[in-house]
Amino acid sequence: MVSLSFSSHISDRIGPFLLENSNSSLDSVKTGPTATAAYPAKAVPGLDLTVNMFVGHWQTNTGSNVDSEALTAGIRYKW
């Protein structure tokens, strides 16, 4: 069993998967934890298949908080 803390950016590894957690967001109106699971593609060094999970809320222009969840998949290349 793995215990994940969302207090700061952390990385952990389960088998071939790299698990990353962060409270930072690329969008300034979103707040909440983001977890990323990355699987390295062995055919291309530095290429990861990723799944990002976000749970939090949006700060709207009226000051109300709107709940938000997102699950996205993609690739990332580290050089």
PyMOL Python script that loads the backbone (N, CA, C, O; Angstrom):
from pymol import cmd

cmd.read_pdbstr("""\
ATOM      1  N   MET A   1       0.835  -1.170   0.000  1.00  0.00           N
ATOM      2  CA  MET A   1       0.000   0.000   0.000  1.00  0.00           C
ATOM      3  C   MET A   1       0.884   1.238   0.000  1.00  0.00           C
ATOM      4  O   MET A   1       1.904   1.279   0.688  1.00  0.00           O
ATOM      5  N   VAL A   2       0.494   2.241  -0.767  1.00  0.00           N
ATOM      6  CA  VAL A   2       1.260   3.475  -0.877  1.00  0.00           C
ATOM      7  C   VAL A   2       0.454   4.613  -0.280  1.00  0.00           C
ATOM      8  O   VAL A   2      -0.727   4.781  -0.585  1.00  0.00           O
ATOM      9  N   SER A   3       1.093   5.382   0.563  1.00  0.00           N
ATOM     10  CA  SER A   3       0.454   6.557   1.134  1.00  0.00           C
ATOM     11  C   SER A   3       0.976   7.778   0.404  1.00  0.00           C
ATOM     12  O   SER A   3       2.182   8.024   0.389  1.00  0.00           O
ATOM     13  N   LEU A   4       0.077   8.551  -0.205  1.00  0.00           N
ATOM     14  CA  LEU A   4       0.475   9.730  -0.958  1.00  0.00           C
ATOM     15  C   LEU A   4       0.074  10.982  -0.201  1.00  0.00           C
ATOM     16  O   LEU A   4      -1.069  11.111   0.237  1.00  0.00           O
ATOM     17  N   SER A   5       1.006  11.899  -0.048  1.00  0.00           N
ATOM     18  CA  SER A   5       0.748  13.153   0.637  1.00  0.00           C
ATOM     19  C   SER A   5       0.683  14.269  -0.392  1.00  0.00           C
ATOM     20  O   SER A   5       1.529  14.335  -1.284  1.00  0.00           O
ATOM     21  N   PHE A   6      -0.306  15.145  -0.284  1.00  0.00           N
ATOM     22  CA  PHE A   6      -0.472  16.230  -1.235  1.00  0.00           C
ATOM     23  C   PHE A   6       0.047  17.556  -0.689  1.00  0.00           C
ATOM     24  O   PHE A   6      -0.312  18.611  -1.213  1.00  0.00           O
ATOM     25  N   SER A   7       0.883  17.532   0.351  1.00  0.00           N
ATOM     26  CA  SER A   7       1.348  18.775   0.956  1.00  0.00           C
ATOM     27  C   SER A   7       2.378  19.497   0.099  1.00  0.00           C
ATOM     28  O   SER A   7       2.476  20.722   0.169  1.00  0.00           O
ATOM     29  N   SER A   8       3.143  18.779  -0.702  1.00  0.00           N
ATOM     30  CA  SER A   8       4.129  19.396  -1.582  1.00  0.00           C
ATOM     31  C   SER A   8       4.406  18.447  -2.732  1.00  0.00           C
ATOM     32  O   SER A   8       3.842  17.354  -2.794  1.00  0.00           O
ATOM     33  N   HIS A   9       5.270  18.864  -3.639  1.00  0.00           N
ATOM     34  CA  HIS A   9       5.592  18.007  -4.789  1.00  0.00           C
ATOM     35  C   HIS A   9       6.432  16.838  -4.300  1.00  0.00           C
ATOM     36  O   HIS A   9       7.505  17.038  -3.731  1.00  0.00           O
ATOM     37  N   ILE A  10       5.951  15.615  -4.519  1.00  0.00           N
ATOM     38  CA  ILE A  10       6.708  14.425  -4.144  1.00  0.00           C
ATOM     39  C   ILE A  10       6.697  13.457  -5.309  1.00  0.00           C
ATOM     40  O   ILE A  10       5.822  13.511  -6.173  1.00  0.00           O
ATOM     41  N   SER A  11       7.670  12.582  -5.323  1.00  0.00           N
ATOM     42  CA  SER A  11       7.740  11.532  -6.331  1.00  0.00           C
ATOM     43  C   SER A  11       7.939  10.209  -5.617  1.00  0.00           C
ATOM     44  O   SER A  11       8.625  10.143  -4.598  1.00  0.00           O
ATOM     45  N   ASP A  12       7.345   9.167  -6.146  1.00  0.00           N
ATOM     46  CA  ASP A  12       7.486   7.822  -5.611  1.00  0.00           C
ATOM     47  C   ASP A  12       7.417   6.876  -6.790  1.00  0.00           C
ATOM     48  O   ASP A  12       6.887   7.235  -7.842  1.00  0.00           O
ATOM     49  N   ARG A  13       7.940   5.684  -6.634  1.00  0.00           N
ATOM     50  CA  ARG A  13       7.950   4.731  -7.730  1.00  0.00           C
ATOM     51  C   ARG A  13       7.307   3.436  -7.269  1.00  0.00           C
ATOM     52  O   ARG A  13       7.654   2.895  -6.219  1.00  0.00           O
ATOM     53  N   ILE A  14       6.357   2.940  -8.074  1.00  0.00           N
ATOM     54  CA  ILE A  14       5.744   1.635  -7.852  1.00  0.00           C
ATOM     55  C   ILE A  14       5.995   0.829  -9.121  1.00  0.00           C
ATOM     56  O   ILE A  14       5.385   1.080 -10.161  1.00  0.00           O
ATOM     57  N   GLY A  15       6.903  -0.144  -9.023  1.00  0.00           N
ATOM     58  CA  GLY A  15       7.278  -0.904 -10.214  1.00  0.00           C
ATOM     59  C   GLY A  15       7.814   0.058 -11.272  1.00  0.00           C
ATOM     60  O   GLY A  15       8.673   0.886 -10.970  1.00  0.00           O
ATOM     61  N   PRO A  16       7.322  -0.038 -12.501  1.00  0.00           N
ATOM     62  CA  PRO A  16       7.811   0.862 -13.550  1.00  0.00           C
ATOM     63  C   PRO A  16       7.141   2.240 -13.533  1.00  0.00           C
ATOM     64  O   PRO A  16       7.559   3.129 -14.276  1.00  0.00           O
ATOM     65  N   PHE A  17       6.111   2.437 -12.703  1.00  0.00           N
ATOM     66  CA  PHE A  17       5.370   3.696 -12.689  1.00  0.00           C
ATOM     67  C   PHE A  17       6.013   4.704 -11.741  1.00  0.00           C
ATOM     68  O   PHE A  17       6.373   4.370 -10.612  1.00  0.00           O
ATOM     69  N   LEU A  18       6.151   5.933 -12.211  1.00  0.00           N
ATOM     70  CA  LEU A  18       6.588   7.044 -11.380  1.00  0.00           C
ATOM     71  C   LEU A  18       5.342   7.822 -10.986  1.00  0.00           C
ATOM     72  O   LEU A  18       4.595   8.271 -11.856  1.00  0.00           O
ATOM     73  N   LEU A  19       5.104   7.989  -9.679  1.00  0.00           N
ATOM     74  CA  LEU A  19       3.947   8.728  -9.179  1.00  0.00           C
ATOM     75  C   LEU A  19       4.415  10.078  -8.672  1.00  0.00           C
ATOM     76  O   LEU A  19       5.329  10.155  -7.852  1.00  0.00           O
ATOM     77  N   GLU A  20       3.792  11.145  -9.158  1.00  0.00           N
ATOM     78  CA  GLU A  20       4.146  12.502  -8.752  1.00  0.00           C
ATOM     79  C   GLU A  20       2.898  13.195  -8.229  1.00  0.00           C
ATOM     80  O   GLU A  20       1.816  13.049  -8.797  1.00  0.00           O
ATOM     81  N   ASN A  21       3.048  13.944  -7.152  1.00  0.00           N
ATOM     82  CA  ASN A  21       1.935  14.692  -6.559  1.00  0.00           C
ATOM     83  C   ASN A  21       2.355  16.125  -6.351  1.00  0.00           C
ATOM     84  O   ASN A  21       3.493  16.403  -5.973  1.00  0.00           O
ATOM     85  N   SER A  22       1.430  17.038  -6.599  1.00  0.00           N
ATOM     86  CA  SER A  22       1.737  18.450  -6.448  1.00  0.00           C
ATOM     87  C   SER A  22       0.466  19.231  -6.136  1.00  0.00           C
ATOM     88  O   SER A  22      -0.625  18.849  -6.559  1.00  0.00           O
ATOM     89  N   ASN A  23       0.611  20.317  -5.400  1.00  0.00           N
ATOM     90  CA  ASN A  23      -0.501  21.233  -5.159  1.00  0.00           C
ATOM     91  C   ASN A  23      -0.472  22.408  -6.124  1.00  0.00           C
ATOM     92  O   ASN A  23      -1.382  23.237  -6.117  1.00  0.00           O
ATOM     93  N   SER A  24       0.556  22.488  -6.949  1.00  0.00           N
ATOM     94  CA  SER A  24       0.646  23.595  -7.900  1.00  0.00           C
ATOM     95  C   SER A  24      -0.178  23.277  -9.145  1.00  0.00           C
ATOM     96  O   SER A  24      -0.400  22.115  -9.488  1.00  0.00           O
ATOM     97  N   SER A  25      -0.619  24.332  -9.806  1.00  0.00           N
ATOM     98  CA  SER A  25      -1.421  24.186 -11.008  1.00  0.00           C
ATOM     99  C   SER A  25      -0.869  25.107 -12.079  1.00  0.00           C
ATOM    100  O   SER A  25      -0.333  26.171 -11.767  1.00  0.00           O
ATOM    101  N   LEU A  26      -0.993  24.712 -13.336  1.00  0.00           N
ATOM    102  CA  LEU A  26      -0.563  25.565 -14.438  1.00  0.00           C
ATOM    103  C   LEU A  26      -1.534  26.709 -14.661  1.00  0.00           C
ATOM    104  O   LEU A  26      -1.188  27.707 -15.293  1.00  0.00           O
ATOM    105  N   ASP A  27      -2.748  26.571 -14.146  1.00  0.00           N
ATOM    106  CA  ASP A  27      -3.794  27.577 -14.308  1.00  0.00           C
ATOM    107  C   ASP A  27      -4.008  28.271 -12.959  1.00  0.00           C
ATOM    108  O   ASP A  27      -4.269  27.600 -11.961  1.00  0.00           O
ATOM    109  N   SER A  28      -3.900  29.600 -12.915  1.00  0.00           N
ATOM    110  CA  SER A  28      -3.949  30.319 -11.641  1.00  0.00           C
ATOM    111  C   SER A  28      -5.321  30.299 -10.974  1.00  0.00           C
ATOM    112  O   SER A  28      -5.414  30.592  -9.782  1.00  0.00           O
ATOM    113  N   VAL A  29      -6.387  29.965 -11.698  1.00  0.00           N
ATOM    114  CA  VAL A  29      -7.720  29.952 -11.088  1.00  0.00           C
ATOM    115  C   VAL A  29      -8.092  28.583 -10.519  1.00  0.00           C
ATOM    116  O   VAL A  29      -9.159  28.437  -9.923  1.00  0.00           O
ATOM    117  N   LYS A  30      -7.233  27.582 -10.692  1.00  0.00           N
ATOM    118  CA  LYS A  30      -7.503  26.243 -10.164  1.00  0.00           C
ATOM    119  C   LYS A  30      -6.661  26.011  -8.918  1.00  0.00           C
ATOM    120  O   LYS A  30      -5.473  26.332  -8.895  1.00  0.00           O
ATOM    121  N   THR A  31      -7.280  25.451  -7.881  1.00  0.00           N
ATOM    122  CA  THR A  31      -6.542  25.063  -6.686  1.00  0.00           C
ATOM    123  C   THR A  31      -6.936  23.652  -6.306  1.00  0.00           C
ATOM    124  O   THR A  31      -8.104  23.275  -6.402  1.00  0.00           O
ATOM    125  N   GLY A  32      -5.956  22.872  -5.875  1.00  0.00           N
ATOM    126  CA  GLY A  32      -6.200  21.492  -5.484  1.00  0.00           C
ATOM    127  C   GLY A  32      -5.044  20.615  -5.892  1.00  0.00           C
ATOM    128  O   GLY A  32      -4.167  21.046  -6.640  1.00  0.00           O
ATOM    129  N   PRO A  33      -5.031  19.384  -5.408  1.00  0.00           N
ATOM    130  CA  PRO A  33      -3.918  18.486  -5.707  1.00  0.00           C
ATOM    131  C   PRO A  33      -4.002  17.894  -7.115  1.00  0.00           C
ATOM    132  O   PRO A  33      -5.083  17.634  -7.643  1.00  0.00           O
ATOM    133  N   THR A  34      -2.834  17.694  -7.693  1.00  0.00           N
ATOM    134  CA  THR A  34      -2.708  17.019  -8.985  1.00  0.00           C
ATOM    135  C   THR A  34      -1.796  15.819  -8.794  1.00  0.00           C
ATOM    136  O   THR A  34      -0.717  15.949  -8.217  1.00  0.00           O
ATOM    137  N   ALA A  35      -2.212  14.661  -9.267  1.00  0.00           N
ATOM    138  CA  ALA A  35      -1.396  13.454  -9.219  1.00  0.00           C
ATOM    139  C   ALA A  35      -1.112  13.017 -10.647  1.00  0.00           C
ATOM    140  O   ALA A  35      -2.004  13.030 -11.496  1.00  0.00           O
ATOM    141  N   THR A  36       0.135  12.629 -10.911  1.00  0.00           N
ATOM    142  CA  THR A  36       0.546  12.178 -12.238  1.00  0.00           C
ATOM    143  C   THR A  36       1.168  10.800 -12.111  1.00  0.00           C
ATOM    144  O   THR A  36       2.036  10.578 -11.267  1.00  0.00           O
ATOM    145  N   ALA A  37       0.725   9.873 -12.950  1.00  0.00           N
ATOM    146  CA  ALA A  37       1.343   8.556 -13.058  1.00  0.00           C
ATOM    147  C   ALA A  37       2.029   8.507 -14.416  1.00  0.00           C
ATOM    148  O   ALA A  37       1.391   8.714 -15.448  1.00  0.00           O
ATOM    149  N   ALA A  38       3.332   8.232 -14.413  1.00  0.00           N
ATOM    150  CA  ALA A  38       4.107   8.214 -15.654  1.00  0.00           C
ATOM    151  C   ALA A  38       4.693   6.824 -15.869  1.00  0.00           C
ATOM    152  O   ALA A  38       5.234   6.215 -14.946  1.00  0.00           O
ATOM    153  N   TYR A  39       4.579   6.335 -17.097  1.00  0.00           N
ATOM    154  CA  TYR A  39       5.125   5.034 -17.479  1.00  0.00           C
ATOM    155  C   TYR A  39       6.148   5.277 -18.586  1.00  0.00           C
ATOM    156  O   TYR A  39       5.793   5.806 -19.639  1.00  0.00           O
ATOM    157  N   PRO A  40       7.407   4.904 -18.371  1.00  0.00           N
ATOM    158  CA  PRO A  40       8.421   5.170 -19.392  1.00  0.00           C
ATOM    159  C   PRO A  40       8.247   4.271 -20.623  1.00  0.00           C
ATOM    160  O   PRO A  40       8.074   3.058 -20.505  1.00  0.00           O
ATOM    161  N   ALA A  41       8.297   4.889 -21.794  1.00  0.00           N
ATOM    162  CA  ALA A  41       8.268   4.134 -23.053  1.00  0.00           C
ATOM    163  C   ALA A  41       9.694   3.671 -23.342  1.00  0.00           C
ATOM    164  O   ALA A  41      10.570   4.501 -23.587  1.00  0.00           O
ATOM    165  N   LYS A  42       9.937   2.386 -23.320  1.00  0.00           N
ATOM    166  CA  LYS A  42      11.294   1.861 -23.441  1.00  0.00           C
ATOM    167  C   LYS A  42      11.898   2.087 -24.825  1.00  0.00           C
ATOM    168  O   LYS A  42      13.121   2.136 -24.957  1.00  0.00           O
ATOM    169  N   ALA A  43      11.077   2.224 -25.844  1.00  0.00           N
ATOM    170  CA  ALA A  43      11.584   2.391 -27.205  1.00  0.00           C
ATOM    171  C   ALA A  43      12.203   3.772 -27.422  1.00  0.00           C
ATOM    172  O   ALA A  43      13.079   3.920 -28.274  1.00  0.00           O
ATOM    173  N   VAL A  44      11.765   4.787 -26.669  1.00  0.00           N
ATOM    174  CA  VAL A  44      12.270   6.156 -26.825  1.00  0.00           C
ATOM    175  C   VAL A  44      12.721   6.660 -25.457  1.00  0.00           C
ATOM    176  O   VAL A  44      11.882   6.967 -24.610  1.00  0.00           O
ATOM    177  N   PRO A  45      14.029   6.750 -25.226  1.00  0.00           N
ATOM    178  CA  PRO A  45      14.506   7.245 -23.932  1.00  0.00           C
ATOM    179  C   PRO A  45      14.007   8.670 -23.660  1.00  0.00           C
ATOM    180  O   PRO A  45      14.080   9.539 -24.528  1.00  0.00           O
ATOM    181  N   GLY A  46      13.503   8.890 -22.452  1.00  0.00           N
ATOM    182  CA  GLY A  46      13.001  10.199 -22.068  1.00  0.00           C
ATOM    183  C   GLY A  46      11.529  10.410 -22.345  1.00  0.00           C
ATOM    184  O   GLY A  46      10.980  11.440 -21.953  1.00  0.00           O
ATOM    185  N   LEU A  47      10.866   9.470 -23.010  1.00  0.00           N
ATOM    186  CA  LEU A  47       9.446   9.599 -23.332  1.00  0.00           C
ATOM    187  C   LEU A  47       8.618   8.833 -22.302  1.00  0.00           C
ATOM    188  O   LEU A  47       8.875   7.657 -22.041  1.00  0.00           O
ATOM    189  N   ASP A  48       7.631   9.499 -21.722  1.00  0.00           N
ATOM    190  CA  ASP A  48       6.734   8.888 -20.738  1.00  0.00           C
ATOM    191  C   ASP A  48       5.297   8.967 -21.219  1.00  0.00           C
ATOM    192  O   ASP A  48       4.885   9.971 -21.799  1.00  0.00           O
ATOM    193  N   LEU A  49       4.538   7.914 -20.979  1.00  0.00           N
ATOM    194  CA  LEU A  49       3.088   7.947 -21.140  1.00  0.00           C
ATOM    195  C   LEU A  49       2.537   8.384 -19.786  1.00  0.00           C
ATOM    196  O   LEU A  49       2.918   7.820 -18.760  1.00  0.00           O
ATOM    197  N   THR A  50       1.650   9.373 -19.761  1.00  0.00           N
ATOM    198  CA  THR A  50       1.203   9.936 -18.490  1.00  0.00           C
ATOM    199  C   THR A  50      -0.321   9.934 -18.357  1.00  0.00           C
ATOM    200  O   THR A  50      -1.059   9.985 -19.341  1.00  0.00           O
ATOM    201  N   VAL A  51      -0.754   9.873 -17.107  1.00  0.00           N
ATOM    202  CA  VAL A  51      -2.152  10.070 -16.737  1.00  0.00           C
ATOM    203  C   VAL A  51      -2.143  11.093 -15.606  1.00  0.00           C
ATOM    204  O   VAL A  51      -1.470  10.899 -14.595  1.00  0.00           O
ATOM    205  N   ASN A  52      -2.895  12.187 -15.777  1.00  0.00           N
ATOM    206  CA  ASN A  52      -2.980  13.252 -14.778  1.00  0.00           C
ATOM    207  C   ASN A  52      -4.375  13.257 -14.164  1.00  0.00           C
ATOM    208  O   ASN A  52      -5.381  13.179 -14.870  1.00  0.00           O
ATOM    209  N   MET A  53      -4.414  13.348 -12.841  1.00  0.00           N
ATOM    210  CA  MET A  53      -5.677  13.386 -12.120  1.00  0.00           C
ATOM    211  C   MET A  53      -5.711  14.655 -11.265  1.00  0.00           C
ATOM    212  O   MET A  53      -4.805  14.886 -10.464  1.00  0.00           O
ATOM    213  N   PHE A  54      -6.748  15.474 -11.431  1.00  0.00           N
ATOM    214  CA  PHE A  54      -6.903  16.712 -10.673  1.00  0.00           C
ATOM    215  C   PHE A  54      -8.241  16.692  -9.959  1.00  0.00           C
ATOM    216  O   PHE A  54      -9.263  16.340 -10.548  1.00  0.00           O
ATOM    217  N   VAL A  55      -8.234  17.069  -8.692  1.00  0.00           N
ATOM    218  CA  VAL A  55      -9.463  17.238  -7.921  1.00  0.00           C
ATOM    219  C   VAL A  55      -9.307  18.538  -7.146  1.00  0.00           C
ATOM    220  O   VAL A  55      -8.356  18.698  -6.381  1.00  0.00           O
ATOM    221  N   GLY A  56     -10.224  19.452  -7.339  1.00  0.00           N
ATOM    222  CA  GLY A  56     -10.115  20.725  -6.639  1.00  0.00           C
ATOM    223  C   GLY A  56     -11.277  21.630  -6.973  1.00  0.00           C
ATOM    224  O   GLY A  56     -12.406  21.176  -7.158  1.00  0.00           O
ATOM    225  N   HIS A  57     -10.986  22.927  -7.049  1.00  0.00           N
ATOM    226  CA  HIS A  57     -12.048  23.861  -7.383  1.00  0.00           C
ATOM    227  C   HIS A  57     -11.472  25.052  -8.144  1.00  0.00           C
ATOM    228  O   HIS A  57     -10.275  25.336  -8.097  1.00  0.00           O
ATOM    229  N   TRP A  58     -12.368  25.730  -8.843  1.00  0.00           N
ATOM    230  CA  TRP A  58     -12.046  26.927  -9.615  1.00  0.00           C
ATOM    231  C   TRP A  58     -12.425  28.148  -8.797  1.00  0.00           C
ATOM    232  O   TRP A  58     -13.427  28.130  -8.083  1.00  0.00           O
ATOM    233  N   GLN A  59     -11.644  29.194  -8.894  1.00  0.00           N
ATOM    234  CA  GLN A  59     -12.006  30.492  -8.330  1.00  0.00           C
ATOM    235  C   GLN A  59     -12.692  31.272  -9.453  1.00  0.00           C
ATOM    236  O   GLN A  59     -12.058  31.600 -10.455  1.00  0.00           O
ATOM    237  N   THR A  60     -13.959  31.565  -9.293  1.00  0.00           N
ATOM    238  CA  THR A  60     -14.703  32.267 -10.343  1.00  0.00           C
ATOM    239  C   THR A  60     -14.634  33.771 -10.124  1.00  0.00           C
ATOM    240  O   THR A  60     -14.224  34.230  -9.058  1.00  0.00           O
ATOM    241  N   ASN A  61     -15.035  34.534 -11.129  1.00  0.00           N
ATOM    242  CA  ASN A  61     -14.989  35.995 -11.009  1.00  0.00           C
ATOM    243  C   ASN A  61     -16.025  36.534 -10.023  1.00  0.00           C
ATOM    244  O   ASN A  61     -15.936  37.692  -9.616  1.00  0.00           O
ATOM    245  N   THR A  62     -17.002  35.721  -9.634  1.00  0.00           N
ATOM    246  CA  THR A  62     -17.983  36.157  -8.632  1.00  0.00           C
ATOM    247  C   THR A  62     -17.553  35.769  -7.217  1.00  0.00           C
ATOM    248  O   THR A  62     -18.241  36.093  -6.249  1.00  0.00           O
ATOM    249  N   GLY A  63     -16.414  35.073  -7.094  1.00  0.00           N
ATOM    250  CA  GLY A  63     -15.914  34.687  -5.782  1.00  0.00           C
ATOM    251  C   GLY A  63     -16.394  33.347  -5.291  1.00  0.00           C
ATOM    252  O   GLY A  63     -16.003  32.909  -4.209  1.00  0.00           O
ATOM    253  N   SER A  64     -17.243  32.679  -6.071  1.00  0.00           N
ATOM    254  CA  SER A  64     -17.730  31.369  -5.637  1.00  0.00           C
ATOM    255  C   SER A  64     -16.750  30.281  -6.074  1.00  0.00           C
ATOM    256  O   SER A  64     -16.026  30.435  -7.058  1.00  0.00           O
ATOM    257  N   ASN A  65     -16.742  29.194  -5.334  1.00  0.00           N
ATOM    258  CA  ASN A  65     -15.890  28.057  -5.662  1.00  0.00           C
ATOM    259  C   ASN A  65     -16.717  27.008  -6.389  1.00  0.00           C
ATOM    260  O   ASN A  65     -17.798  26.638  -5.932  1.00  0.00           O
ATOM    261  N   VAL A  66     -16.220  26.537  -7.498  1.00  0.00           N
ATOM    262  CA  VAL A  66     -16.889  25.503  -8.289  1.00  0.00           C
ATOM    263  C   VAL A  66     -16.008  24.263  -8.258  1.00  0.00           C
ATOM    264  O   VAL A  66     -14.832  24.327  -8.615  1.00  0.00           O
ATOM    265  N   ASP A  67     -16.573  23.124  -7.831  1.00  0.00           N
ATOM    266  CA  ASP A  67     -15.804  21.880  -7.793  1.00  0.00           C
ATOM    267  C   ASP A  67     -15.416  21.464  -9.194  1.00  0.00           C
ATOM    268  O   ASP A  67     -16.141  21.703 -10.160  1.00  0.00           O
ATOM    269  N   SER A  68     -14.257  20.835  -9.285  1.00  0.00           N
ATOM    270  CA  SER A  68     -13.751  20.422 -10.588  1.00  0.00           C
ATOM    271  C   SER A  68     -12.944  19.144 -10.436  1.00  0.00           C
ATOM    272  O   SER A  68     -12.174  18.994  -9.488  1.00  0.00           O
ATOM    273  N   GLU A  69     -13.123  18.241 -11.359  1.00  0.00           N
ATOM    274  CA  GLU A  69     -12.327  17.023 -11.436  1.00  0.00           C
ATOM    275  C   GLU A  69     -11.894  16.856 -12.880  1.00  0.00           C
ATOM    276  O   GLU A  69     -12.622  17.229 -13.800  1.00  0.00           O
ATOM    277  N   ALA A  70     -10.715  16.299 -13.081  1.00  0.00           N
ATOM    278  CA  ALA A  70     -10.240  16.069 -14.447  1.00  0.00           C
ATOM    279  C   ALA A  70      -9.346  14.843 -14.469  1.00  0.00           C
ATOM    280  O   ALA A  70      -8.600  14.578 -13.527  1.00  0.00           O
ATOM    281  N   LEU A  71      -9.435  14.110 -15.551  1.00  0.00           N
ATOM    282  CA  LEU A  71      -8.570  12.960 -15.806  1.00  0.00           C
ATOM    283  C   LEU A  71      -8.111  13.091 -17.248  1.00  0.00           C
ATOM    284  O   LEU A  71      -8.923  13.043 -18.171  1.00  0.00           O
ATOM    285  N   THR A  72      -6.812  13.256 -17.439  1.00  0.00           N
ATOM    286  CA  THR A  72      -6.275  13.416 -18.789  1.00  0.00           C
ATOM    287  C   THR A  72      -5.130  12.437 -18.997  1.00  0.00           C
ATOM    288  O   THR A  72      -4.506  11.984 -18.038  1.00  0.00           O
ATOM    289  N   ALA A  73      -4.866  12.124 -20.230  1.00  0.00           N
ATOM    290  CA  ALA A  73      -3.755  11.249 -20.589  1.00  0.00           C
ATOM    291  C   ALA A  73      -2.938  11.931 -21.673  1.00  0.00           C
ATOM    292  O   ALA A  73      -3.457  12.733 -22.450  1.00  0.00           O
ATOM    293  N   GLY A  74      -1.668  11.606 -21.714  1.00  0.00           N
ATOM    294  CA  GLY A  74      -0.827  12.211 -22.735  1.00  0.00           C
ATOM    295  C   GLY A  74       0.566  11.627 -22.719  1.00  0.00           C
ATOM    296  O   GLY A  74       0.809  10.564 -22.147  1.00  0.00           O
ATOM    297  N   ILE A  75       1.473  12.338 -23.353  1.00  0.00           N
ATOM    298  CA  ILE A  75       2.877  11.950 -23.371  1.00  0.00           C
ATOM    299  C   ILE A  75       3.698  13.150 -22.938  1.00  0.00           C
ATOM    300  O   ILE A  75       3.268  14.294 -23.085  1.00  0.00           O
ATOM    301  N   ARG A  76       4.867  12.887 -22.410  1.00  0.00           N
ATOM    302  CA  ARG A  76       5.813  13.971 -22.107  1.00  0.00           C
ATOM    303  C   ARG A  76       7.209  13.478 -22.469  1.00  0.00           C
ATOM    304  O   ARG A  76       7.539  12.299 -22.341  1.00  0.00           O
ATOM    305  N   TYR A  77       7.998  14.417 -22.918  1.00  0.00           N
ATOM    306  CA  TYR A  77       9.373  14.119 -23.310  1.00  0.00           C
ATOM    307  C   TYR A  77      10.309  14.920 -22.435  1.00  0.00           C
ATOM    308  O   TYR A  77      10.214  16.146 -22.375  1.00  0.00           O
ATOM    309  N   LYS A  78      11.203  14.243 -21.762  1.00  0.00           N
ATOM    310  CA  LYS A  78      12.197  14.899 -20.889  1.00  0.00           C
ATOM    311  C   LYS A  78      13.535  14.888 -21.608  1.00  0.00           C
ATOM    312  O   LYS A  78      14.021  13.836 -22.024  1.00  0.00           O
ATOM    313  N   TRP A  79      14.129  16.078 -21.750  1.00  0.00           N
ATOM    314  CA  TRP A  79      15.447  16.130 -22.391  1.00  0.00           C
ATOM    315  C   TRP A  79      16.423  16.819 -21.506  1.00  0.00           C
ATOM    316  O   TRP A  79      17.590  16.963 -21.869  1.00  0.00           O
TER     317      TRP A  79
END
""", "prot")
cmd.dss("prot")
cmd.show_as("cartoon", "prot")
cmd.util.cbc("prot")
cmd.orient("prot")
